[in-house]
Amino acid sequence: MIENVAKRSLAVSITVVEDGYDATLETDVSGGETYVRREFVAADPGDIVTLAARFGESGDPATFEFSPTGARTTLDRKLPD
């Protein structure tokens, strides 16, 4: 789930860092909208998958871990207005 609380559209790109997983998401999320993708990458319970997310057109991607066991991972990134 990607929630854009800004007033402007936001380009989002998410990829899996590890080999063995093939998943990429590229989308634009309008200001004030929420994008939901129920399935992104399949992994065995207990595995940890590292994702790299780029918000906007430039800058370094932020990395975070995804756990298919149902644990919730949140990445909050404050962007300039």
mmCIF file of the N, C-alpha and C atoms, coordinates in Angstrom:
data_MODEL
# 
_entry.id   MODEL 
# 
loop_
_atom_site.group_PDB 
_atom_site.id 
_atom_site.type_symbol 
_atom_site.label_atom_id 
_atom_site.label_alt_id 
_atom_site.label_comp_id 
_atom_site.label_asym_id 
_atom_site.label_entity_id 
_atom_site.label_seq_id 
_atom_site.pdbx_PDB_ins_code 
_atom_site.Cartn_x 
_atom_site.Cartn_y 
_atom_site.Cartn_z 
_atom_site.occupancy 
_atom_site.B_iso_or_equiv 
_atom_site.pdbx_formal_charge 
_atom_site.auth_seq_id 
_atom_site.auth_comp_id 
_atom_site.auth_asym_id 
_atom_site.auth_atom_id 
_atom_site.pdbx_PDB_model_num 
ATOM 1   N N  . MET A 1 1  ? 0.847  -1.164  0.000   1.00 0.00 ? 1  MET A N  1 
ATOM 2   C CA . MET A 1 1  ? 0.000  0.000   0.000   1.00 0.00 ? 1  MET A CA 1 
ATOM 3   C C  . MET A 1 1  ? 0.900  1.236   0.000   1.00 0.00 ? 1  MET A C  1 
ATOM 4   N N  . ILE A 1 2  ? 0.578  2.159   -0.894  1.00 0.00 ? 2  ILE A N  1 
ATOM 5   C CA . ILE A 1 2  ? 1.297  3.423   -0.979  1.00 0.00 ? 2  ILE A CA 1 
ATOM 6   C C  . ILE A 1 2  ? 0.281  4.531   -0.756  1.00 0.00 ? 2  ILE A C  1 
ATOM 7   N N  . GLU A 1 3  ? 0.469  5.300   0.283   1.00 0.00 ? 3  GLU A N  1 
ATOM 8   C CA . GLU A 1 3  ? -0.435 6.406   0.591   1.00 0.00 ? 3  GLU A CA 1 
ATOM 9   C C  . GLU A 1 3  ? 0.295  7.718   0.341   1.00 0.00 ? 3  GLU A C  1 
ATOM 10  N N  . ASN A 1 4  ? -0.232 8.510   -0.577  1.00 0.00 ? 4  ASN A N  1 
ATOM 11  C CA . ASN A 1 4  ? 0.368  9.806   -0.912  1.00 0.00 ? 4  ASN A CA 1 
ATOM 12  C C  . ASN A 1 4  ? -0.451 10.889  -0.215  1.00 0.00 ? 4  ASN A C  1 
ATOM 13  N N  . VAL A 1 5  ? 0.093  11.451  0.841   1.00 0.00 ? 5  VAL A N  1 
ATOM 14  C CA . VAL A 1 5  ? -0.611 12.492  1.592   1.00 0.00 ? 5  VAL A CA 1 
ATOM 15  C C  . VAL A 1 5  ? -0.271 13.887  1.084   1.00 0.00 ? 5  VAL A C  1 
ATOM 16  N N  . ALA A 1 6  ? 0.571  13.959  0.059   1.00 0.00 ? 6  ALA A N  1 
ATOM 17  C CA . ALA A 1 6  ? 0.925  15.253  -0.528  1.00 0.00 ? 6  ALA A CA 1 
ATOM 18  C C  . ALA A 1 6  ? -0.210 15.752  -1.427  1.00 0.00 ? 6  ALA A C  1 
ATOM 19  N N  . LYS A 1 7  ? -0.094 16.984  -1.872  1.00 0.00 ? 7  LYS A N  1 
ATOM 20  C CA . LYS A 1 7  ? -1.102 17.573  -2.751  1.00 0.00 ? 7  LYS A CA 1 
ATOM 21  C C  . LYS A 1 7  ? -0.771 17.354  -4.225  1.00 0.00 ? 7  LYS A C  1 
ATOM 22  N N  . ARG A 1 8  ? 0.406  16.801  -4.504  1.00 0.00 ? 8  ARG A N  1 
ATOM 23  C CA . ARG A 1 8  ? 0.820  16.603  -5.892  1.00 0.00 ? 8  ARG A CA 1 
ATOM 24  C C  . ARG A 1 8  ? 1.044  15.119  -6.164  1.00 0.00 ? 8  ARG A C  1 
ATOM 25  N N  . SER A 1 9  ? 1.043  14.780  -7.441  1.00 0.00 ? 9  SER A N  1 
ATOM 26  C CA . SER A 1 9  ? 1.276  13.404  -7.869  1.00 0.00 ? 9  SER A CA 1 
ATOM 27  C C  . SER A 1 9  ? 2.704  12.986  -7.527  1.00 0.00 ? 9  SER A C  1 
ATOM 28  N N  . LEU A 1 10 ? 2.890  11.695  -7.278  1.00 0.00 ? 10 LEU A N  1 
ATOM 29  C CA . LEU A 1 10 ? 4.189  11.177  -6.875  1.00 0.00 ? 10 LEU A CA 1 
ATOM 30  C C  . LEU A 1 10 ? 4.518  9.927   -7.686  1.00 0.00 ? 10 LEU A C  1 
ATOM 31  N N  . ALA A 1 11 ? 5.673  9.928   -8.358  1.00 0.00 ? 11 ALA A N  1 
ATOM 32  C CA . ALA A 1 11 ? 6.158  8.744   -9.063  1.00 0.00 ? 11 ALA A CA 1 
ATOM 33  C C  . ALA A 1 11 ? 6.796  7.810   -8.040  1.00 0.00 ? 11 ALA A C  1 
ATOM 34  N N  . VAL A 1 12 ? 6.440  6.527   -8.108  1.00 0.00 ? 12 VAL A N  1 
ATOM 35  C CA . VAL A 1 12 ? 6.958  5.531   -7.162  1.00 0.00 ? 12 VAL A CA 1 
ATOM 36  C C  . VAL A 1 12 ? 7.497  4.347   -7.951  1.00 0.00 ? 12 VAL A C  1 
ATOM 37  N N  . SER A 1 13 ? 8.687  3.898   -7.595  1.00 0.00 ? 13 SER A N  1 
ATOM 38  C CA . SER A 1 13 ? 9.297  2.727   -8.192  1.00 0.00 ? 13 SER A CA 1 
ATOM 39  C C  . SER A 1 13 ? 9.799  1.825   -7.070  1.00 0.00 ? 13 SER A C  1 
ATOM 40  N N  . ILE A 1 14 ? 9.361  0.568   -7.081  1.00 0.00 ? 14 ILE A N  1 
ATOM 41  C CA . ILE A 1 14 ? 9.785  -0.394  -6.052  1.00 0.00 ? 14 ILE A CA 1 
ATOM 42  C C  . ILE A 1 14 ? 10.311 -1.640  -6.745  1.00 0.00 ? 14 ILE A C  1 
ATOM 43  N N  . THR A 1 15 ? 11.487 -2.103  -6.318  1.00 0.00 ? 15 THR A N  1 
ATOM 44  C CA . THR A 1 15 ? 12.080 -3.319  -6.863  1.00 0.00 ? 15 THR A CA 1 
ATOM 45  C C  . THR A 1 15 ? 12.592 -4.190  -5.720  1.00 0.00 ? 15 THR A C  1 
ATOM 46  N N  . VAL A 1 16 ? 12.742 -5.475  -6.008  1.00 0.00 ? 16 VAL A N  1 
ATOM 47  C CA . VAL A 1 16 ? 13.306 -6.414  -5.040  1.00 0.00 ? 16 VAL A CA 1 
ATOM 48  C C  . VAL A 1 16 ? 14.822 -6.397  -5.196  1.00 0.00 ? 16 VAL A C  1 
ATOM 49  N N  . VAL A 1 17 ? 15.538 -6.319  -4.081  1.00 0.00 ? 17 VAL A N  1 
ATOM 50  C CA . VAL A 1 17 ? 16.995 -6.227  -4.097  1.00 0.00 ? 17 VAL A CA 1 
ATOM 51  C C  . VAL A 1 17 ? 17.637 -7.593  -4.323  1.00 0.00 ? 17 VAL A C  1 
ATOM 52  N N  . GLU A 1 18 ? 17.120 -8.644  -3.725  1.00 0.00 ? 18 GLU A N  1 
ATOM 53  C CA . GLU A 1 18 ? 17.743 -9.965  -3.801  1.00 0.00 ? 18 GLU A CA 1 
ATOM 54  C C  . GLU A 1 18 ? 17.517 -10.640 -5.148  1.00 0.00 ? 18 GLU A C  1 
ATOM 55  N N  . ASP A 1 19 ? 18.510 -11.451 -5.557  1.00 0.00 ? 19 ASP A N  1 
ATOM 56  C CA . ASP A 1 19 ? 18.330 -12.317 -6.722  1.00 0.00 ? 19 ASP A CA 1 
ATOM 57  C C  . ASP A 1 19 ? 17.325 -13.399 -6.336  1.00 0.00 ? 19 ASP A C  1 
ATOM 58  N N  . GLY A 1 20 ? 16.681 -13.975 -7.298  1.00 0.00 ? 20 GLY A N  1 
ATOM 59  C CA . GLY A 1 20 ? 15.726 -15.046 -7.027  1.00 0.00 ? 20 GLY A CA 1 
ATOM 60  C C  . GLY A 1 20 ? 14.295 -14.554 -6.944  1.00 0.00 ? 20 GLY A C  1 
ATOM 61  N N  . TYR A 1 21 ? 14.094 -13.261 -6.840  1.00 0.00 ? 21 TYR A N  1 
ATOM 62  C CA . TYR A 1 21 ? 12.758 -12.687 -6.838  1.00 0.00 ? 21 TYR A CA 1 
ATOM 63  C C  . TYR A 1 21 ? 12.674 -11.717 -8.005  1.00 0.00 ? 21 TYR A C  1 
ATOM 64  N N  . ASP A 1 22 ? 11.595 -11.785 -8.739  1.00 0.00 ? 22 ASP A N  1 
ATOM 65  C CA . ASP A 1 22 ? 11.434 -10.906 -9.892  1.00 0.00 ? 22 ASP A CA 1 
ATOM 66  C C  . ASP A 1 22 ? 10.158 -10.102 -9.706  1.00 0.00 ? 22 ASP A C  1 
ATOM 67  N N  . ALA A 1 23 ? 10.293 -8.921  -9.146  1.00 0.00 ? 23 ALA A N  1 
ATOM 68  C CA . ALA A 1 23 ? 9.121  -8.072  -8.925  1.00 0.00 ? 23 ALA A CA 1 
ATOM 69  C C  . ALA A 1 23 ? 9.528  -6.611  -9.032  1.00 0.00 ? 23 ALA A C  1 
ATOM 70  N N  . THR A 1 24 ? 8.749  -5.882  -9.787  1.00 0.00 ? 24 THR A N  1 
ATOM 71  C CA . THR A 1 24 ? 8.959  -4.448  -9.947  1.00 0.00 ? 24 THR A CA 1 
ATOM 72  C C  . THR A 1 24 ? 7.605  -3.766  -9.999  1.00 0.00 ? 24 THR A C  1 
ATOM 73  N N  . LEU A 1 25 ? 7.532  -2.606  -9.397  1.00 0.00 ? 25 LEU A N  1 
ATOM 74  C CA . LEU A 1 25 ? 6.309  -1.802  -9.430  1.00 0.00 ? 25 LEU A CA 1 
ATOM 75  C C  . LEU A 1 25 ? 6.706  -0.379  -9.782  1.00 0.00 ? 25 LEU A C  1 
ATOM 76  N N  . GLU A 1 26 ? 6.086  0.158   -10.809 1.00 0.00 ? 26 GLU A N  1 
ATOM 77  C CA . GLU A 1 26 ? 6.286  1.553   -11.175 1.00 0.00 ? 26 GLU A CA 1 
ATOM 78  C C  . GLU A 1 26 ? 4.916  2.161   -11.411 1.00 0.00 ? 26 GLU A C  1 
ATOM 79  N N  . THR A 1 27 ? 4.610  3.229   -10.689 1.00 0.00 ? 27 THR A N  1 
ATOM 80  C CA . THR A 1 27 ? 3.297  3.854   -10.794 1.00 0.00 ? 27 THR A CA 1 
ATOM 81  C C  . THR A 1 27 ? 3.375  5.316   -10.379 1.00 0.00 ? 27 THR A C  1 
ATOM 82  N N  . ASP A 1 28 ? 2.378  6.066   -10.739 1.00 0.00 ? 28 ASP A N  1 
ATOM 83  C CA . ASP A 1 28 ? 2.187  7.435   -10.250 1.00 0.00 ? 28 ASP A CA 1 
ATOM 84  C C  . ASP A 1 28 ? 0.977  7.420   -9.339  1.00 0.00 ? 28 ASP A C  1 
ATOM 85  N N  . VAL A 1 29 ? 1.125  7.979   -8.150  1.00 0.00 ? 29 VAL A N  1 
ATOM 86  C CA . VAL A 1 29 ? 0.032  8.043   -7.190  1.00 0.00 ? 29 VAL A CA 1 
ATOM 87  C C  . VAL A 1 29 ? -0.380 9.507   -7.065  1.00 0.00 ? 29 VAL A C  1 
ATOM 88  N N  . SER A 1 30 ? -1.625 9.799   -7.383  1.00 0.00 ? 30 SER A N  1 
ATOM 89  C CA . SER A 1 30 ? -2.127 11.172  -7.319  1.00 0.00 ? 30 SER A CA 1 
ATOM 90  C C  . SER A 1 30 ? -2.137 11.672  -5.887  1.00 0.00 ? 30 SER A C  1 
ATOM 91  N N  . GLY A 1 31 ? -2.048 12.993  -5.728  1.00 0.00 ? 31 GLY A N  1 
ATOM 92  C CA . GLY A 1 31 ? -2.086 13.598  -4.408  1.00 0.00 ? 31 GLY A CA 1 
ATOM 93  C C  . GLY A 1 31 ? -3.352 13.226  -3.656  1.00 0.00 ? 31 GLY A C  1 
ATOM 94  N N  . GLY A 1 32 ? -3.193 12.810  -2.417  1.00 0.00 ? 32 GLY A N  1 
ATOM 95  C CA . GLY A 1 32 ? -4.326 12.437  -1.577  1.00 0.00 ? 32 GLY A CA 1 
ATOM 96  C C  . GLY A 1 32 ? -4.885 11.054  -1.849  1.00 0.00 ? 32 GLY A C  1 
ATOM 97  N N  . GLU A 1 33 ? -4.267 10.303  -2.737  1.00 0.00 ? 33 GLU A N  1 
ATOM 98  C CA . GLU A 1 33 ? -4.763 8.971   -3.099  1.00 0.00 ? 33 GLU A CA 1 
ATOM 99  C C  . GLU A 1 33 ? -3.941 7.869   -2.442  1.00 0.00 ? 33 GLU A C  1 
ATOM 100 N N  . THR A 1 34 ? -4.503 6.662   -2.420  1.00 0.00 ? 34 THR A N  1 
ATOM 101 C CA . THR A 1 34 ? -3.835 5.475   -1.903  1.00 0.00 ? 34 THR A CA 1 
ATOM 102 C C  . THR A 1 34 ? -3.823 4.411   -2.993  1.00 0.00 ? 34 THR A C  1 
ATOM 103 N N  . TYR A 1 35 ? -2.667 3.823   -3.239  1.00 0.00 ? 35 TYR A N  1 
ATOM 104 C CA . TYR A 1 35 ? -2.511 2.758   -4.224  1.00 0.00 ? 35 TYR A CA 1 
ATOM 105 C C  . TYR A 1 35 ? -2.335 1.452   -3.459  1.00 0.00 ? 35 TYR A C  1 
ATOM 106 N N  . VAL A 1 36 ? -3.115 0.434   -3.816  1.00 0.00 ? 36 VAL A N  1 
ATOM 107 C CA . VAL A 1 36 ? -3.033 -0.862  -3.144  1.00 0.00 ? 36 VAL A CA 1 
ATOM 108 C C  . VAL A 1 36 ? -2.727 -1.941  -4.177  1.00 0.00 ? 36 VAL A C  1 
ATOM 109 N N  . ARG A 1 37 ? -1.721 -2.722  -3.893  1.00 0.00 ? 37 ARG A N  1 
ATOM 110 C CA . ARG A 1 37 ? -1.411 -3.900  -4.711  1.00 0.00 ? 37 ARG A CA 1 
ATOM 111 C C  . ARG A 1 37 ? -1.335 -5.070  -3.745  1.00 0.00 ? 37 ARG A C  1 
ATOM 112 N N  . ARG A 1 38 ? -2.290 -5.956  -3.842  1.00 0.00 ? 38 ARG A N  1 
ATOM 113 C CA . ARG A 1 38 ? -2.414 -7.044  -2.864  1.00 0.00 ? 38 ARG A CA 1 
ATOM 114 C C  . ARG A 1 38 ? -1.275 -8.062  -2.961  1.00 0.00 ? 38 ARG A C  1 
ATOM 115 N N  . GLU A 1 39 ? -0.774 -8.322  -4.146  1.00 0.00 ? 39 GLU A N  1 
ATOM 116 C CA . GLU A 1 39 ? 0.321  -9.271  -4.309  1.00 0.00 ? 39 GLU A CA 1 
ATOM 117 C C  . GLU A 1 39 ? 1.457  -8.592  -5.047  1.00 0.00 ? 39 GLU A C  1 
ATOM 118 N N  . PHE A 1 40 ? 2.638  -8.645  -4.459  1.00 0.00 ? 40 PHE A N  1 
ATOM 119 C CA . PHE A 1 40 ? 3.790  -8.020  -5.098  1.00 0.00 ? 40 PHE A CA 1 
ATOM 120 C C  . PHE A 1 40 ? 4.902  -9.038  -5.335  1.00 0.00 ? 40 PHE A C  1 
ATOM 121 N N  . VAL A 1 41 ? 5.271  -9.744  -4.289  1.00 0.00 ? 41 VAL A N  1 
ATOM 122 C CA . VAL A 1 41 ? 6.307  -10.766 -4.418  1.00 0.00 ? 41 VAL A CA 1 
ATOM 123 C C  . VAL A 1 41 ? 5.910  -11.953 -3.539  1.00 0.00 ? 41 VAL A C  1 
ATOM 124 N N  . ALA A 1 42 ? 6.104  -13.154 -4.067  1.00 0.00 ? 42 ALA A N  1 
ATOM 125 C CA . ALA A 1 42 ? 5.810  -14.373 -3.306  1.00 0.00 ? 42 ALA A CA 1 
ATOM 126 C C  . ALA A 1 42 ? 7.095  -14.872 -2.660  1.00 0.00 ? 42 ALA A C  1 
ATOM 127 N N  . ALA A 1 43 ? 7.021  -15.133 -1.375  1.00 0.00 ? 43 ALA A N  1 
ATOM 128 C CA . ALA A 1 43 ? 8.173  -15.648 -0.632  1.00 0.00 ? 43 ALA A CA 1 
ATOM 129 C C  . ALA A 1 43 ? 7.657  -16.610 0.427   1.00 0.00 ? 43 ALA A C  1 
ATOM 130 N N  . ASP A 1 44 ? 8.508  -17.501 0.849   1.00 0.00 ? 44 ASP A N  1 
ATOM 131 C CA . ASP A 1 44 ? 8.130  -18.473 1.865   1.00 0.00 ? 44 ASP A CA 1 
ATOM 132 C C  . ASP A 1 44 ? 8.001  -17.806 3.226   1.00 0.00 ? 44 ASP A C  1 
ATOM 133 N N  . PRO A 1 45 ? 7.068  -18.294 4.070   1.00 0.00 ? 45 PRO A N  1 
ATOM 134 C CA . PRO A 1 45 ? 6.956  -17.753 5.426   1.00 0.00 ? 45 PRO A CA 1 
ATOM 135 C C  . PRO A 1 45 ? 8.303  -17.841 6.144   1.00 0.00 ? 45 PRO A C  1 
ATOM 136 N N  . GLY A 1 46 ? 8.659  -16.766 6.813   1.00 0.00 ? 46 GLY A N  1 
ATOM 137 C CA . GLY A 1 46 ? 9.928  -16.703 7.520   1.00 0.00 ? 46 GLY A CA 1 
ATOM 138 C C  . GLY A 1 46 ? 11.032 -16.037 6.723   1.00 0.00 ? 46 GLY A C  1 
ATOM 139 N N  . ASP A 1 47 ? 10.865 -15.965 5.392   1.00 0.00 ? 47 ASP A N  1 
ATOM 140 C CA . ASP A 1 47 ? 11.848 -15.265 4.564   1.00 0.00 ? 47 ASP A CA 1 
ATOM 141 C C  . ASP A 1 47 ? 11.712 -13.759 4.772   1.00 0.00 ? 47 ASP A C  1 
ATOM 142 N N  . ILE A 1 48 ? 12.790 -13.063 4.597   1.00 0.00 ? 48 ILE A N  1 
ATOM 143 C CA . ILE A 1 48 ? 12.795 -11.601 4.615   1.00 0.00 ? 48 ILE A CA 1 
ATOM 144 C C  . ILE A 1 48 ? 13.240 -11.146 3.231   1.00 0.00 ? 48 ILE A C  1 
ATOM 145 N N  . VAL A 1 49 ? 12.443 -10.303 2.597   1.00 0.00 ? 49 VAL A N  1 
ATOM 146 C CA . VAL A 1 49 ? 12.746 -9.803  1.269   1.00 0.00 ? 49 VAL A CA 1 
ATOM 147 C C  . VAL A 1 49 ? 13.043 -8.307  1.395   1.00 0.00 ? 49 VAL A C  1 
ATOM 148 N N  . THR A 1 50 ? 14.189 -7.882  0.868   1.00 0.00 ? 50 THR A N  1 
ATOM 149 C CA . THR A 1 50 ? 14.559 -6.471  0.915   1.00 0.00 ? 50 THR A CA 1 
ATOM 150 C C  . THR A 1 50 ? 14.079 -5.777  -0.352  1.00 0.00 ? 50 THR A C  1 
ATOM 151 N N  . LEU A 1 51 ? 13.366 -4.673  -0.167  1.00 0.00 ? 51 LEU A N  1 
ATOM 152 C CA . LEU A 1 51 ? 12.838 -3.887  -1.276  1.00 0.00 ? 51 LEU A CA 1 
ATOM 153 C C  . LEU A 1 51 ? 13.544 -2.537  -1.323  1.00 0.00 ? 51 LEU A C  1 
ATOM 154 N N  . ALA A 1 52 ? 13.695 -1.995  -2.516  1.00 0.00 ? 52 ALA A N  1 
ATOM 155 C CA . ALA A 1 52 ? 14.237 -0.645  -2.699  1.00 0.00 ? 52 ALA A CA 1 
ATOM 156 C C  . ALA A 1 52 ? 13.141 0.201   -3.327  1.00 0.00 ? 52 ALA A C  1 
ATOM 157 N N  . ALA A 1 53 ? 12.827 1.323   -2.698  1.00 0.00 ? 53 ALA A N  1 
ATOM 158 C CA . ALA A 1 53 ? 11.755 2.196   -3.179  1.00 0.00 ? 53 ALA A CA 1 
ATOM 159 C C  . ALA A 1 53 ? 12.300 3.578   -3.467  1.00 0.00 ? 53 ALA A C  1 
ATOM 160 N N  . ARG A 1 54 ? 11.953 4.087   -4.639  1.00 0.00 ? 54 ARG A N  1 
ATOM 161 C CA . ARG A 1 54 ? 12.319 5.456   -5.004  1.00 0.00 ? 54 ARG A CA 1 
ATOM 162 C C  . ARG A 1 54 ? 11.030 6.257   -5.112  1.00 0.00 ? 54 ARG A C  1 
ATOM 163 N N  . PHE A 1 55 ? 10.994 7.364   -4.402  1.00 0.00 ? 55 PHE A N  1 
ATOM 164 C CA . PHE A 1 55 ? 9.830  8.245   -4.406  1.00 0.00 ? 55 PHE A CA 1 
ATOM 165 C C  . PHE A 1 55 ? 10.209 9.526   -5.133  1.00 0.00 ? 55 PHE A C  1 
ATOM 166 N N  . GLY A 1 56 ? 9.528  9.826   -6.217  1.00 0.00 ? 56 GLY A N  1 
ATOM 167 C CA . GLY A 1 56 ? 9.891  10.978  -7.020  1.00 0.00 ? 56 GLY A CA 1 
ATOM 168 C C  . GLY A 1 56 ? 10.819 10.551  -8.138  1.00 0.00 ? 56 GLY A C  1 
ATOM 169 N N  . GLU A 1 57 ? 11.308 11.526  -8.884  1.00 0.00 ? 57 GLU A N  1 
ATOM 170 C CA . GLU A 1 57 ? 12.119 11.246  -10.065 1.00 0.00 ? 57 GLU A CA 1 
ATOM 171 C C  . GLU A 1 57 ? 13.610 11.150  -9.780  1.00 0.00 ? 57 GLU A C  1 
ATOM 172 N N  . SER A 1 58 ? 14.051 11.563  -8.607  1.00 0.00 ? 58 SER A N  1 
ATOM 173 C CA . SER A 1 58 ? 15.485 11.559  -8.327  1.00 0.00 ? 58 SER A CA 1 
ATOM 174 C C  . SER A 1 58 ? 15.739 11.161  -6.884  1.00 0.00 ? 58 SER A C  1 
ATOM 175 N N  . GLY A 1 59 ? 17.006 11.069  -6.556  1.00 0.00 ? 59 GLY A N  1 
ATOM 176 C CA . GLY A 1 59 ? 17.387 10.715  -5.188  1.00 0.00 ? 59 GLY A CA 1 
ATOM 177 C C  . GLY A 1 59 ? 17.676 9.234   -5.056  1.00 0.00 ? 59 GLY A C  1 
ATOM 178 N N  . ASP A 1 60 ? 18.291 8.897   -3.952  1.00 0.00 ? 60 ASP A N  1 
ATOM 179 C CA . ASP A 1 60 ? 18.636 7.514   -3.683  1.00 0.00 ? 60 ASP A CA 1 
ATOM 180 C C  . ASP A 1 60 ? 17.404 6.747   -3.214  1.00 0.00 ? 60 ASP A C  1 
ATOM 181 N N  . PRO A 1 61 ? 17.302 5.469   -3.594  1.00 0.00 ? 61 PRO A N  1 
ATOM 182 C CA . PRO A 1 61 ? 16.178 4.679   -3.111  1.00 0.00 ? 61 PRO A CA 1 
ATOM 183 C C  . PRO A 1 61 ? 16.305 4.369   -1.622  1.00 0.00 ? 61 PRO A C  1 
ATOM 184 N N  . ALA A 1 62 ? 15.173 4.254   -0.955  1.00 0.00 ? 62 ALA A N  1 
ATOM 185 C CA . ALA A 1 62 ? 15.132 3.818   0.438   1.00 0.00 ? 62 ALA A CA 1 
ATOM 186 C C  . ALA A 1 62 ? 14.929 2.306   0.433   1.00 0.00 ? 62 ALA A C  1 
ATOM 187 N N  . THR A 1 63 ? 15.615 1.609   1.329   1.00 0.00 ? 63 THR A N  1 
ATOM 188 C CA . THR A 1 63 ? 15.434 0.158   1.412   1.00 0.00 ? 63 THR A CA 1 
ATOM 189 C C  . THR A 1 63 ? 14.664 -0.188  2.673   1.00 0.00 ? 63 THR A C  1 
ATOM 190 N N  . PHE A 1 64 ? 13.875 -1.229  2.558   1.00 0.00 ? 64 PHE A N  1 
ATOM 191 C CA . PHE A 1 64 ? 13.144 -1.725  3.713   1.00 0.00 ? 64 PHE A CA 1 
ATOM 192 C C  . PHE A 1 64 ? 12.867 -3.202  3.519   1.00 0.00 ? 64 PHE A C  1 
ATOM 193 N N  . GLU A 1 65 ? 12.523 -3.881  4.600   1.00 0.00 ? 65 GLU A N  1 
ATOM 194 C CA . GLU A 1 65 ? 12.312 -5.323  4.560   1.00 0.00 ? 65 GLU A CA 1 
ATOM 195 C C  . GLU A 1 65 ? 10.827 -5.664  4.567   1.00 0.00 ? 65 GLU A C  1 
ATOM 196 N N  . PHE A 1 66 ? 10.505 -6.683  3.802   1.00 0.00 ? 66 PHE A N  1 
ATOM 197 C CA . PHE A 1 66 ? 9.151  -7.201  3.709   1.00 0.00 ? 66 PHE A CA 1 
ATOM 198 C C  . PHE A 1 66 ? 9.147  -8.609  4.261   1.00 0.00 ? 66 PHE A C  1 
ATOM 199 N N  . SER A 1 67 ? 8.176  -8.920  5.082   1.00 0.00 ? 67 SER A N  1 
ATOM 200 C CA . SER A 1 67 ? 8.058  -10.246 5.661   1.00 0.00 ? 67 SER A CA 1 
ATOM 201 C C  . SER A 1 67 ? 6.716  -10.852 5.256   1.00 0.00 ? 67 SER A C  1 
ATOM 202 N N  . PRO A 1 68 ? 6.714  -11.963 4.505   1.00 0.00 ? 68 PRO A N  1 
ATOM 203 C CA . PRO A 1 68 ? 5.453  -12.558 4.076   1.00 0.00 ? 68 PRO A CA 1 
ATOM 204 C C  . PRO A 1 68 ? 4.683  -13.260 5.195   1.00 0.00 ? 68 PRO A C  1 
ATOM 205 N N  . THR A 1 69 ? 5.173  -13.191 6.406   1.00 0.00 ? 69 THR A N  1 
ATOM 206 C CA . THR A 1 69 ? 4.481  -13.839 7.512   1.00 0.00 ? 69 THR A CA 1 
ATOM 207 C C  . THR A 1 69 ? 3.312  -13.012 8.020   1.00 0.00 ? 69 THR A C  1 
ATOM 208 N N  . GLY A 1 70 ? 3.094  -11.854 7.421   1.00 0.00 ? 70 GLY A N  1 
ATOM 209 C CA . GLY A 1 70 ? 1.985  -11.009 7.836   1.00 0.00 ? 70 GLY A CA 1 
ATOM 210 C C  . GLY A 1 70 ? 2.417  -9.840  8.692   1.00 0.00 ? 70 GLY A C  1 
ATOM 211 N N  . ALA A 1 71 ? 3.712  -9.758  9.005   1.00 0.00 ? 71 ALA A N  1 
ATOM 212 C CA . ALA A 1 71 ? 4.193  -8.615  9.780   1.00 0.00 ? 71 ALA A CA 1 
ATOM 213 C C  . ALA A 1 71 ? 4.040  -7.359  8.935   1.00 0.00 ? 71 ALA A C  1 
ATOM 214 N N  . ARG A 1 72 ? 3.678  -6.271  9.543   1.00 0.00 ? 72 ARG A N  1 
ATOM 215 C CA . ARG A 1 72 ? 3.476  -5.018  8.816   1.00 0.00 ? 72 ARG A CA 1 
ATOM 216 C C  . ARG A 1 72 ? 4.745  -4.182  8.863   1.00 0.00 ? 72 ARG A C  1 
ATOM 217 N N  . THR A 1 73 ? 5.179  -3.752  7.703   1.00 0.00 ? 73 THR A N  1 
ATOM 218 C CA . THR A 1 73 ? 6.344  -2.883  7.596   1.00 0.00 ? 73 THR A CA 1 
ATOM 219 C C  . THR A 1 73 ? 5.891  -1.564  7.021   1.00 0.00 ? 73 THR A C  1 
ATOM 220 N N  . THR A 1 74 ? 6.249  -0.477  7.655   1.00 0.00 ? 74 THR A N  1 
ATOM 221 C CA . THR A 1 74 ? 5.851  0.847   7.192   1.00 0.00 ? 74 THR A CA 1 
ATOM 222 C C  . THR A 1 74 ? 7.088  1.667   6.909   1.00 0.00 ? 74 THR A C  1 
ATOM 223 N N  . LEU A 1 75 ? 7.078  2.329   5.783   1.00 0.00 ? 75 LEU A N  1 
ATOM 224 C CA . LEU A 1 75 ? 8.157  3.247   5.436   1.00 0.00 ? 75 LEU A CA 1 
ATOM 225 C C  . LEU A 1 75 ? 7.540  4.619   5.268   1.00 0.00 ? 75 LEU A C  1 
ATOM 226 N N  . ASP A 1 76 ? 7.833  5.512   6.167   1.00 0.00 ? 76 ASP A N  1 
ATOM 227 C CA . ASP A 1 76 ? 7.322  6.884   6.086   1.00 0.00 ? 76 ASP A CA 1 
ATOM 228 C C  . ASP A 1 76 ? 8.429  7.745   5.530   1.00 0.00 ? 76 ASP A C  1 
ATOM 229 N N  . ARG A 1 77 ? 8.147  8.456   4.473   1.00 0.00 ? 77 ARG A N  1 
ATOM 230 C CA . ARG A 1 77 ? 9.127  9.325   3.852   1.00 0.00 ? 77 ARG A CA 1 
ATOM 231 C C  . ARG A 1 77 ? 8.463  10.670  3.647   1.00 0.00 ? 77 ARG A C  1 
ATOM 232 N N  . LYS A 1 78 ? 8.967  11.702  4.308   1.00 0.00 ? 78 LYS A N  1 
ATOM 233 C CA . LYS A 1 78 ? 8.462  13.069  4.162   1.00 0.00 ? 78 LYS A CA 1 
ATOM 234 C C  . LYS A 1 78 ? 9.133  13.689  2.949   1.00 0.00 ? 78 LYS A C  1 
ATOM 235 N N  . LEU A 1 79 ? 8.311  14.141  1.998   1.00 0.00 ? 79 LEU A N  1 
ATOM 236 C CA . LEU A 1 79 ? 8.809  14.766  0.802   1.00 0.00 ? 79 LEU A CA 1 
ATOM 237 C C  . LEU A 1 79 ? 8.572  16.252  0.857   1.00 0.00 ? 79 LEU A C  1 
ATOM 238 N N  . PRO A 1 80 ? 9.433  17.034  0.218   1.00 0.00 ? 80 PRO A N  1 
ATOM 239 C CA . PRO A 1 80 ? 9.208  18.490  0.214   1.00 0.00 ? 80 PRO A CA 1 
ATOM 240 C C  . PRO A 1 80 ? 7.947  18.828  -0.563  1.00 0.00 ? 80 PRO A C  1 
ATOM 241 N N  . ASP A 1 81 ? 7.247  19.886  -0.131  1.00 0.00 ? 81 ASP A N  1 
ATOM 242 C CA . ASP A 1 81 ? 6.025  20.295  -0.823  1.00 0.00 ? 81 ASP A CA 1 
ATOM 243 C C  . ASP A 1 81 ? 6.327  20.938  -2.152  1.00 0.00 ? 81 ASP A C  1 
# 
